[in-house]
């Protein structure tokens, strides 16, 4: 038989002070102040960013409608018109509000009468930036793709004064301009 192992006396366990698990009030206040400063600088930049994007989206909507009308006029060898339509059942264009849905029509659409043609496509209105056109008649593209006599300038004005001009020339080509051209757009 083996001798019994000596019994060791139990020593009391030494406890170390526990480590702090959390934030002090001062650390919390500093973090909140830093967050407030970052938010104060970031929110206006974000608002400017969204305003510029709204203007860019509106410009793209108008340029898409004009390009579609011009390409359709050349393809079909007919006159295609673009104008804003106040309501789906409306029979006349509203030339005072180009934020409305843009309708691409097959036909002359004389004096804005939508009954004179067939609706080909409707590009929904954005409800965003203000859009004006310096003419009070629809834009018409001839079978050659020219907009002779139906040229003009759109002005797209955003919330913070950002703006772009969309110029349609007699050849039917579309270009954008604005403050970079030396003229304020809005």
N, C-alpha and C positions, 0 to 999 in steps of 0.2 A: 503494500500500500504506500501510497505517497503521502508525504506530510501535507497537511492542509496549508493552503497559501495564507500568508499573514494578512490579516484584515487591516486594511488601511483606514485610518480615521478619516471621516468625511470632513473636508474643509468647507467652510462657507463660501459660496460663490460670490465673486466680486462682480458687481454690476457697474457697467460704465454708463455715463450719462447718455441718453438717447440723442440722436442727431435731429436737428430741426427739420421738419417736413412741411414746408409751406412758404408763403411769402409774408414779409412784414408789410405793414401798412405803407411804409415809405416806398418800398419796392413796387407795390401795387399802384400807388399814385404816380410814380415816375413812368411806369409802363402805360398808364392811361394818358398821361400828358404827351408822351411820344406818339402814341396812336392818334391822338387828336391833332397834333401838328401834321402828321403824314396825311390824314384825311382832309385837313384844311387845304393842303397844297394839291391833293389829288383830285378832289371833286370838281373844281373848275376846269382842270385839264380834261377830265372825262366828259364834262358837258360840252366843251369846245370840240372834242373828238366826235361826239355823237351828232352835233350840229353840222360839222363838215360832212359826215357820212350821210346825213339826210339830204344835203344839197347834192352830193355825188349820186345818190340813188335817184333823185328827181331828174338830174341831167341825163342819166342813163335811160330813164323811162322815156323822156322826150326824144332822145337820139335814136332809141330803138323804134319808136313809132314812125319817125321820119325815114329811117333806113328801110323799114318794112314797106312803107308806102312807096318809096322810090323804087325799090327792087320789084315790087308787085306791078307798078306801072310799066316798067320796062319788060317784065316777063309777060304780062297780059296784053301789052301794047294798047293800053287804054289810060284814061285819066283816073288817078286815085287821089282822094282828098283826106285830110286829117283835120279834125276839129274836136273841141271838148263837148261832151254830152252830159247835161245835168242829171238825167234819170234814164233808166233802161227803156222806158216807154216814151221818151221825149222825141218830138219830131223836129226839133230845131237845136242848133248849136248855141252855146253860151260863150261868146268871145271875151267876156269880162273875167272869166275864171278858168284858167288853164290848169288848175289843180284837179279839176274834175276828170273822170275817166276820158281817155282819148280814144276816139273811134276812127278807125281806118275804113273809109268808104270807097266803093267802086262807083265812080261817077263824079260829076261836077260839084254837087252839093251847093248849088247856086244859092247865094244869100244865106247859107247855113241851114237850108231846108233838107233834113235827113231823109225825107220821103223821095228825094230825087235819085237815090242810089241804094246799093246793097251793102250792108254792114259786113266787113270782112273780118275784123278783129277789134277787140276792145282791150285797151291797156288800162287797168284799174288806177284810179287816182290815189295819190299818196296821203293827202291831208297834211303834208309836212310843210316845207318851205313855200313861200309865196311865189307864184309864177305868173308873169305877165308877158304879153306879146304885143308888139307895137302895130299890129294890123287888126282890123275888125272883119276879117273874112278867113275862110279855111285855107290851109296850105294845100296847093294842088300840084301834083306831079304829072307831067305829060308823058306820053308813051316813050319819049326819048330820055326820061329821067330828069328833065329840066323842070325847075320851078319858076320859070320866067313870069315875072309880074306877081309872084306870090312869095317873094323873099321877105325876110324880116328878121327881127331879133327878139329872142326870148330873154327875160331876165329872171333868174332863179335866186331869190334872196332868203338866206337862212336866218335863224334866231339871233345870232350874235353879229349880224352885219356881214357875214360871209356871203359872197355871191358869185355867180358865174353868168356870163352871157353866152347864149347859143345862137350863132349867126347862120342863117340859111341864105345862101347866095342864089342868083338867078340860074346858075347851072345845077342847082339842087343839092350842092354839097353843103355839109354841115361842119362847122368848126366851133370850138369854144374859145372864149376870151374872158377877160375880167380885169382885175386890178393889175395883173401882170402886163396887160396891154397899155397901161397908163391911164385907163379910165376906170373909175369905181363902178362895180357891177350893180350895187344897190344904193 
